[in-house]
């Protein structure tokens, strides 16, 4: 076998090991819980619910909204 074959094999092994190392690091970083992310997701859920209520108020008939307000 030629020297070029060994060089190609070594380069392939190095690239494979580097890719595997990056994959494992990304997997580990993704598994960590980020408290800021949790708080942001909770806030987004709250805002989505408020938007749903506002959309319902805007799209419903005015009499229905007035009746619901009176019922409260």
Secondary structure, DSSP 8 states (H G I E B T S, - for coil): --HHHHHHHHHHHHHHHHHHHHHHHHHHHHHS--HHHHHHHHHHHHHHHHHHHHHHHHHS-HHHHHHHHHH-
